[in-house]
Amino acid sequence: MAPDRVIVTGSTGFVGRSFSAQLGRPFAALHFGVAGWRAELEATDFTRATVIHLAGRAHRSGTREEFSADNVEKARALAQRAAAGGARRLVFLSTIKVNGEETHARPFMPEDTPSPVDDYGRSKCAAEQAIAEAAAGSALEYTIVRAPLVYGAGVSGNLFALLRLADSALPLPFAAIDNRRSFLHVDDLARLLIACAASPRAAGRVYLAAHRAPASTARLVSLMREKLERPARLFAVPGPVLEAAATLVGQRGRMRRLTRSLEVDPARAEAELDWTAQVSLEAAVEDMVSAYRAEAA
C-alpha cells in the first residue's frame, strides 16, 4: 500500500507520468524546474509525508556546474527541508552511472563502491550523499534507487535516437555485438518506487533496479526492426573497430554504450520488497514502437 501523503518532484517527466498513474491517488507536486522552486519548497507542508524525488538534469546535456546546481543542490535543499518539516521518508531516483559505466565479470551490486565517470554520474552520487547527510540525526528515512536505461512509450534521448536509426533502410554494423545491457520498463520502475515508499525494509537501503534478462545491442536493434516491420539488415563489425571509428568523430562514449556491457543485479529489491520487473524486452520495444508511430502519425 502506498503512503497516505505523497509529495513528488518531476511528476510531469517520463518516469513521473508513470509513477502518477501507478500511484492511483492524489499527491502534491513540487516544481523544481521553475525560477520560484525555493519559495515553493519552503511553503510545502512535509508533516508525515513521503517524498519521491524524480526531478533532475538528465545525462544528455549540461555543464558540471549545471549538474551540480540541478542534481546536487536541489536534492540537498529538498532533503534538508523534508527533515526539518517532519517528512517520514524520501525516495530518490538515482542512476546506475553512480556505480560506473560498464561491467565485466559480474553485474553491478548495491554494495559496490561508487565509481562514477562523467559529470552526470558524479552529480547523482553527490546527491545521494547530500540526502544521507541531511537525514542524519533526524527522523527522516531515505531510500536510493539506481536505475539503468529506462524505456517505454514516450522514451527520449539515446534510445529514441537508436529507434529512429532502426526505422531506416540503412544496414547497421551490430551483428557481432554480444554485450549484456540491463534495461527496465518505466512502469516496473514506478512500481519499485512505490514499494520503496511503503515498505519498512526500504529505510536506509540502496536498490539497483533492472529486468532479470539483459539484452545485447544486436538483439535490441533486431527487435526494434521486427516491430517496425523492417528487415534486420545487421552486419558484423568488431566492437573495437566501431569504437575507434566513433572516436574519430567525437562519439566514443555513445558508441561504447552500444558495444560494452552494463549489467545490474536486482536481487536485493526482489528479496526485500517482493518486487520483480515484469515487462519483457519484447513488450517494451513494442510499447516504444507503438508510441513512436502514433507520434509520427
Contacts in CASP RR format, 6 or more apart in sequence:
PFRMAT RR
TARGET T0000
AUTHOR 0000-0000-0000
METHOD contacts of the structure
MODEL  1
MAPDRVIVTGSTGFVGRSFSAQLGRPFAALHFGVAGWRAELEATDFTRAT
VIHLAGRAHRSGTREEFSADNVEKARALAQRAAAGGARRLVFLSTIKVNG
EETHARPFMPEDTPSPVDDYGRSKCAAEQAIAEAAAGSALEYTIVRAPLV
YGAGVSGNLFALLRLADSALPLPFAAIDNRRSFLHVDDLARLLIACAASP
RAAGRVYLAAHRAPASTARLVSLMREKLERPARLFAVPGPVLEAAATLVG
QRGRMRRLTRSLEVDPARAEAELDWTAQVSLEAAVEDMVSAYRAEAA
1 198 0 8 1.000
2 23 0 8 1.000
2 24 0 8 1.000
2 25 0 8 1.000
2 50 0 8 1.000
2 194 0 8 1.000
2 197 0 8 1.000
2 198 0 8 1.000
3 49 0 8 1.000
3 50 0 8 1.000
3 88 0 8 1.000
3 89 0 8 1.000
3 197 0 8 1.000
3 198 0 8 1.000
4 48 0 8 1.000
5 28 0 8 1.000
5 47 0 8 1.000
5 48 0 8 1.000
5 49 0 8 1.000
5 50 0 8 1.000
6 23 0 8 1.000
6 25 0 8 1.000
6 27 0 8 1.000
6 28 0 8 1.000
6 49 0 8 1.000
6 50 0 8 1.000
6 51 0 8 1.000
6 52 0 8 1.000
6 197 0 8 1.000
7 27 0 8 1.000
7 28 0 8 1.000
7 29 0 8 1.000
7 30 0 8 1.000
7 44 0 8 1.000
7 46 0 8 1.000
7 49 0 8 1.000
7 50 0 8 1.000
7 51 0 8 1.000
7 52 0 8 1.000
7 87 0 8 1.000
8 16 0 8 1.000
8 19 0 8 1.000
8 20 0 8 1.000
8 27 0 8 1.000
8 28 0 8 1.000
8 29 0 8 1.000
8 30 0 8 1.000
8 51 0 8 1.000
8 52 0 8 1.000
8 54 0 8 1.000
9 29 0 8 1.000
9 30 0 8 1.000
9 31 0 8 1.000
9 32 0 8 1.000
9 51 0 8 1.000
9 52 0 8 1.000
9 53 0 8 1.000
9 54 0 8 1.000
9 55 0 8 1.000
9 56 0 8 1.000
9 78 0 8 1.000
10 16 0 8 1.000
10 29 0 8 1.000
10 30 0 8 1.000
10 31 0 8 1.000
10 32 0 8 1.000
10 54 0 8 1.000
10 55 0 8 1.000
10 56 0 8 1.000
11 17 0 8 1.000
11 19 0 8 1.000
11 20 0 8 1.000
11 27 0 8 1.000
11 29 0 8 1.000
11 54 0 8 1.000
12 29 0 8 1.000
13 54 0 8 1.000
14 150 0 8 1.000
14 154 0 8 1.000
14 155 0 8 1.000
14 156 0 8 1.000
14 186 0 8 1.000
15 54 0 8 1.000
15 93 0 8 1.000
15 150 0 8 1.000
15 186 0 8 1.000
15 189 0 8 1.000
15 190 0 8 1.000
15 193 0 8 1.000
16 54 0 8 1.000
16 190 0 8 1.000
18 186 0 8 1.000
18 187 0 8 1.000
18 189 0 8 1.000
18 190 0 8 1.000
19 52 0 8 1.000
19 54 0 8 1.000
19 190 0 8 1.000
19 193 0 8 1.000
19 194 0 8 1.000
20 27 0 8 1.000
21 190 0 8 1.000
22 187 0 8 1.000
22 190 0 8 1.000
22 191 0 8 1.000
22 194 0 8 1.000
23 190 0 8 1.000
23 194 0 8 1.000
28 44 0 8 1.000
28 49 0 8 1.000
30 37 0 8 1.000
30 40 0 8 1.000
30 41 0 8 1.000
30 44 0 8 1.000
30 55 0 8 1.000
30 78 0 8 1.000
31 37 0 8 1.000
31 40 0 8 1.000
32 55 0 8 1.000
32 56 0 8 1.000
32 70 0 8 1.000
32 74 0 8 1.000
32 78 0 8 1.000
33 55 0 8 1.000
34 40 0 8 1.000
37 74 0 8 1.000
38 77 0 8 1.000
41 77 0 8 1.000
41 78 0 8 1.000
41 81 0 8 1.000
42 81 0 8 1.000
44 81 0 8 1.000
45 85 0 8 1.000
46 81 0 8 1.000
46 82 0 8 1.000
46 84 0 8 1.000
46 85 0 8 1.000
46 86 0 8 1.000
46 87 0 8 1.000
47 85 0 8 1.000
47 86 0 8 1.000
47 87 0 8 1.000
48 86 0 8 1.000
48 87 0 8 1.000
48 88 0 8 1.000
49 82 0 8 1.000
49 86 0 8 1.000
49 87 0 8 1.000
49 88 0 8 1.000
50 87 0 8 1.000
50 88 0 8 1.000
50 89 0 8 1.000
50 90 0 8 1.000
50 91 0 8 1.000
50 197 0 8 1.000
51 78 0 8 1.000
51 82 0 8 1.000
51 87 0 8 1.000
51 89 0 8 1.000
51 90 0 8 1.000
51 91 0 8 1.000
52 91 0 8 1.000
52 93 0 8 1.000
52 193 0 8 1.000
52 197 0 8 1.000
53 75 0 8 1.000
53 78 0 8 1.000
53 90 0 8 1.000
53 91 0 8 1.000
53 92 0 8 1.000
53 93 0 8 1.000
54 93 0 8 1.000
55 74 0 8 1.000
56 70 0 8 1.000
56 71 0 8 1.000
56 74 0 8 1.000
57 66 0 8 1.000
57 67 0 8 1.000
57 70 0 8 1.000
57 71 0 8 1.000
57 120 0 8 1.000
57 123 0 8 1.000
58 120 0 8 1.000
58 157 0 8 1.000
59 95 0 8 1.000
59 97 0 8 1.000
59 118 0 8 1.000
59 120 0 8 1.000
59 121 0 8 1.000
60 157 0 8 1.000
60 158 0 8 1.000
62 119 0 8 1.000
63 119 0 8 1.000
64 119 0 8 1.000
64 123 0 8 1.000
67 119 0 8 1.000
67 120 0 8 1.000
67 122 0 8 1.000
67 123 0 8 1.000
68 123 0 8 1.000
68 126 0 8 1.000
70 123 0 8 1.000
71 120 0 8 1.000
71 123 0 8 1.000
71 124 0 8 1.000
71 126 0 8 1.000
71 127 0 8 1.000
72 123 0 8 1.000
72 126 0 8 1.000
72 127 0 8 1.000
72 130 0 8 1.000
75 92 0 8 1.000
75 127 0 8 1.000
75 130 0 8 1.000
75 131 0 8 1.000
76 127 0 8 1.000
76 130 0 8 1.000
76 131 0 8 1.000
76 133 0 8 1.000
76 134 0 8 1.000
78 90 0 8 1.000
79 90 0 8 1.000
79 130 0 8 1.000
79 131 0 8 1.000
79 133 0 8 1.000
79 134 0 8 1.000
79 135 0 8 1.000
79 140 0 8 1.000
79 142 0 8 1.000
80 134 0 8 1.000
82 90 0 8 1.000
82 134 0 8 1.000
82 140 0 8 1.000
83 134 0 8 1.000
83 135 0 8 1.000
83 138 0 8 1.000
83 139 0 8 1.000
83 140 0 8 1.000
84 138 0 8 1.000
86 138 0 8 1.000
86 139 0 8 1.000
86 140 0 8 1.000
87 140 0 8 1.000
88 139 0 8 1.000
88 140 0 8 1.000
88 141 0 8 1.000
89 140 0 8 1.000
89 141 0 8 1.000
89 142 0 8 1.000
89 143 0 8 1.000
89 197 0 8 1.000
89 202 0 8 1.000
89 203 0 8 1.000
90 131 0 8 1.000
90 135 0 8 1.000
90 140 0 8 1.000
90 141 0 8 1.000
90 142 0 8 1.000
90 143 0 8 1.000
91 142 0 8 1.000
91 143 0 8 1.000
91 145 0 8 1.000
91 193 0 8 1.000
91 196 0 8 1.000
91 197 0 8 1.000
91 202 0 8 1.000
92 127 0 8 1.000
92 128 0 8 1.000
92 131 0 8 1.000
92 142 0 8 1.000
92 143 0 8 1.000
92 144 0 8 1.000
92 145 0 8 1.000
93 145 0 8 1.000
93 147 0 8 1.000
93 189 0 8 1.000
93 193 0 8 1.000
94 124 0 8 1.000
94 125 0 8 1.000
94 127 0 8 1.000
94 128 0 8 1.000
94 144 0 8 1.000
94 145 0 8 1.000
94 146 0 8 1.000
94 147 0 8 1.000
95 120 0 8 1.000
95 121 0 8 1.000
95 124 0 8 1.000
95 146 0 8 1.000
95 147 0 8 1.000
96 108 0 8 1.000
96 146 0 8 1.000
96 147 0 8 1.000
96 148 0 8 1.000
96 182 0 8 1.000
96 208 0 8 1.000
96 210 0 8 1.000
96 262 0 8 1.000
96 264 0 8 1.000
97 116 0 8 1.000
97 117 0 8 1.000
97 118 0 8 1.000
97 120 0 8 1.000
97 121 0 8 1.000
97 124 0 8 1.000
98 114 0 8 1.000
98 116 0 8 1.000
98 121 0 8 1.000
98 124 0 8 1.000
98 125 0 8 1.000
98 128 0 8 1.000
98 146 0 8 1.000
99 108 0 8 1.000
99 112 0 8 1.000
99 114 0 8 1.000
99 115 0 8 1.000
99 116 0 8 1.000
99 146 0 8 1.000
99 208 0 8 1.000
100 108 0 8 1.000
100 114 0 8 1.000
100 115 0 8 1.000
100 116 0 8 1.000
100 117 0 8 1.000
100 121 0 8 1.000
100 262 0 8 1.000
101 117 0 8 1.000
101 118 0 8 1.000
101 256 0 8 1.000
101 260 0 8 1.000
101 262 0 8 1.000
102 256 0 8 1.000
102 260 0 8 1.000
102 261 0 8 1.000
102 262 0 8 1.000
103 180 0 8 1.000
103 261 0 8 1.000
103 262 0 8 1.000
103 263 0 8 1.000
104 261 0 8 1.000
106 263 0 8 1.000
106 265 0 8 1.000
107 182 0 8 1.000
107 263 0 8 1.000
107 264 0 8 1.000
107 265 0 8 1.000
108 208 0 8 1.000
108 262 0 8 1.000
108 263 0 8 1.000
108 264 0 8 1.000
108 265 0 8 1.000
109 208 0 8 1.000
109 265 0 8 1.000
109 267 0 8 1.000
109 268 0 8 1.000
110 146 0 8 1.000
110 205 0 8 1.000
110 206 0 8 1.000
110 207 0 8 1.000
110 208 0 8 1.000
110 268 0 8 1.000
114 125 0 8 1.000
116 122 0 8 1.000
116 124 0 8 1.000
116 125 0 8 1.000
128 144 0 8 1.000
128 206 0 8 1.000
131 142 0 8 1.000
131 144 0 8 1.000
132 142 0 8 1.000
134 140 0 8 1.000
135 141 0 8 1.000
135 142 0 8 1.000
141 202 0 8 1.000
141 203 0 8 1.000
141 204 0 8 1.000
142 203 0 8 1.000
142 204 0 8 1.000
143 196 0 8 1.000
143 197 0 8 1.000
143 202 0 8 1.000
143 203 0 8 1.000
143 204 0 8 1.000
143 205 0 8 1.000
143 206 0 8 1.000
143 207 0 8 1.000
144 204 0 8 1.000
144 205 0 8 1.000
144 206 0 8 1.000
144 207 0 8 1.000
145 189 0 8 1.000
145 192 0 8 1.000
145 193 0 8 1.000
145 196 0 8 1.000
145 206 0 8 1.000
145 207 0 8 1.000
145 209 0 8 1.000
146 206 0 8 1.000
146 207 0 8 1.000
146 208 0 8 1.000
146 209 0 8 1.000
146 264 0 8 1.000
147 184 0 8 1.000
147 189 0 8 1.000
147 209 0 8 1.000
147 210 0 8 1.000
148 181 0 8 1.000
148 182 0 8 1.000
148 183 0 8 1.000
148 184 0 8 1.000
148 209 0 8 1.000
148 210 0 8 1.000
148 262 0 8 1.000
148 264 0 8 1.000
149 158 0 8 1.000
149 159 0 8 1.000
149 181 0 8 1.000
149 182 0 8 1.000
149 183 0 8 1.000
149 184 0 8 1.000
150 183 0 8 1.000
150 184 0 8 1.000
150 185 0 8 1.000
150 186 0 8 1.000
150 189 0 8 1.000
151 159 0 8 1.000
151 183 0 8 1.000
151 184 0 8 1.000
151 185 0 8 1.000
151 186 0 8 1.000
151 284 0 8 1.000
151 285 0 8 1.000
151 287 0 8 1.000
151 288 0 8 1.000
152 185 0 8 1.000
152 186 0 8 1.000
152 187 0 8 1.000
152 284 0 8 1.000
152 287 0 8 1.000
152 288 0 8 1.000
152 291 0 8 1.000
153 186 0 8 1.000
153 287 0 8 1.000
153 288 0 8 1.000
153 290 0 8 1.000
153 291 0 8 1.000
154 160 0 8 1.000
154 288 0 8 1.000
154 291 0 8 1.000
154 292 0 8 1.000
154 295 0 8 1.000
155 163 0 8 1.000
155 186 0 8 1.000
155 288 0 8 1.000
155 291 0 8 1.000
158 254 0 8 1.000
158 257 0 8 1.000
159 288 0 8 1.000
160 292 0 8 1.000
162 220 0 8 1.000
162 221 0 8 1.000
162 224 0 8 1.000
162 258 0 8 1.000
163 224 0 8 1.000
163 288 0 8 1.000
163 289 0 8 1.000
163 292 0 8 1.000
165 172 0 8 1.000
166 172 0 8 1.000
166 221 0 8 1.000
166 224 0 8 1.000
166 225 0 8 1.000
166 228 0 8 1.000
166 230 0 8 1.000
167 224 0 8 1.000
167 228 0 8 1.000
167 230 0 8 1.000
167 292 0 8 1.000
169 230 0 8 1.000
169 233 0 8 1.000
170 233 0 8 1.000
171 233 0 8 1.000
171 234 0 8 1.000
171 235 0 8 1.000
172 221 0 8 1.000
172 233 0 8 1.000
172 234 0 8 1.000
172 235 0 8 1.000
173 234 0 8 1.000
173 235 0 8 1.000
173 236 0 8 1.000
173 237 0 8 1.000
173 242 0 8 1.000
174 217 0 8 1.000
174 218 0 8 1.000
174 221 0 8 1.000
174 234 0 8 1.000
174 237 0 8 1.000
174 258 0 8 1.000
175 218 0 8 1.000
175 234 0 8 1.000
175 235 0 8 1.000
175 236 0 8 1.000
176 218 0 8 1.000
176 236 0 8 1.000
176 237 0 8 1.000
176 238 0 8 1.000
176 239 0 8 1.000
177 216 0 8 1.000
177 217 0 8 1.000
177 218 0 8 1.000
177 239 0 8 1.000
177 242 0 8 1.000
177 258 0 8 1.000
177 259 0 8 1.000
178 216 0 8 1.000
178 218 0 8 1.000
179 216 0 8 1.000
179 217 0 8 1.000
179 258 0 8 1.000
179 259 0 8 1.000
179 260 0 8 1.000
179 261 0 8 1.000
180 214 0 8 1.000
180 215 0 8 1.000
180 216 0 8 1.000
180 261 0 8 1.000
180 262 0 8 1.000
180 263 0 8 1.000
181 214 0 8 1.000
181 215 0 8 1.000
181 216 0 8 1.000
181 217 0 8 1.000
181 220 0 8 1.000
181 261 0 8 1.000
181 262 0 8 1.000
181 263 0 8 1.000
182 210 0 8 1.000
182 211 0 8 1.000
182 214 0 8 1.000
182 262 0 8 1.000
182 263 0 8 1.000
182 264 0 8 1.000
183 210 0 8 1.000
183 211 0 8 1.000
183 214 0 8 1.000
183 215 0 8 1.000
183 281 0 8 1.000
183 284 0 8 1.000
184 209 0 8 1.000
184 210 0 8 1.000
184 211 0 8 1.000
184 277 0 8 1.000
185 211 0 8 1.000
185 277 0 8 1.000
185 278 0 8 1.000
185 279 0 8 1.000
185 283 0 8 1.000
185 284 0 8 1.000
185 287 0 8 1.000
187 279 0 8 1.000
188 209 0 8 1.000
188 211 0 8 1.000
188 277 0 8 1.000
188 278 0 8 1.000
188 279 0 8 1.000
189 209 0 8 1.000
191 275 0 8 1.000
192 207 0 8 1.000
192 209 0 8 1.000
192 269 0 8 1.000
192 273 0 8 1.000
192 275 0 8 1.000
195 202 0 8 1.000
195 269 0 8 1.000
195 273 0 8 1.000
195 274 0 8 1.000
195 275 0 8 1.000
196 202 0 8 1.000
196 205 0 8 1.000
196 207 0 8 1.000
196 273 0 8 1.000
199 272 0 8 1.000
199 273 0 8 1.000
201 272 0 8 1.000
201 273 0 8 1.000
202 272 0 8 1.000
202 273 0 8 1.000
205 268 0 8 1.000
205 272 0 8 1.000
207 266 0 8 1.000
207 268 0 8 1.000
207 269 0 8 1.000
207 272 0 8 1.000
207 273 0 8 1.000
208 264 0 8 1.000
208 265 0 8 1.000
208 266 0 8 1.000
208 268 0 8 1.000
208 269 0 8 1.000
209 264 0 8 1.000
209 266 0 8 1.000
209 269 0 8 1.000
209 277 0 8 1.000
210 263 0 8 1.000
210 264 0 8 1.000
210 265 0 8 1.000
210 266 0 8 1.000
210 277 0 8 1.000
211 266 0 8 1.000
211 277 0 8 1.000
211 279 0 8 1.000
211 280 0 8 1.000
211 281 0 8 1.000
212 266 0 8 1.000
212 276 0 8 1.000
212 277 0 8 1.000
213 280 0 8 1.000
213 281 0 8 1.000
214 261 0 8 1.000
214 263 0 8 1.000
215 281 0 8 1.000
217 258 0 8 1.000
217 259 0 8 1.000
218 234 0 8 1.000
219 281 0 8 1.000
220 281 0 8 1.000
220 285 0 8 1.000
221 232 0 8 1.000
221 234 0 8 1.000
222 232 0 8 1.000
222 234 0 8 1.000
223 281 0 8 1.000
223 282 0 8 1.000
223 285 0 8 1.000
224 285 0 8 1.000
224 288 0 8 1.000
224 289 0 8 1.000
225 231 0 8 1.000
225 232 0 8 1.000
225 233 0 8 1.000
226 232 0 8 1.000
227 285 0 8 1.000
227 286 0 8 1.000
227 289 0 8 1.000
228 289 0 8 1.000
239 259 0 8 1.000
242 255 0 8 1.000
242 258 0 8 1.000
242 259 0 8 1.000
243 252 0 8 1.000
243 255 0 8 1.000
243 256 0 8 1.000
243 259 0 8 1.000
245 255 0 8 1.000
246 252 0 8 1.000
246 253 0 8 1.000
246 254 0 8 1.000
246 255 0 8 1.000
246 256 0 8 1.000
247 255 0 8 1.000
266 276 0 8 1.000
266 277 0 8 1.000
269 275 0 8 1.000
270 276 0 8 1.000
279 287 0 8 1.000
END
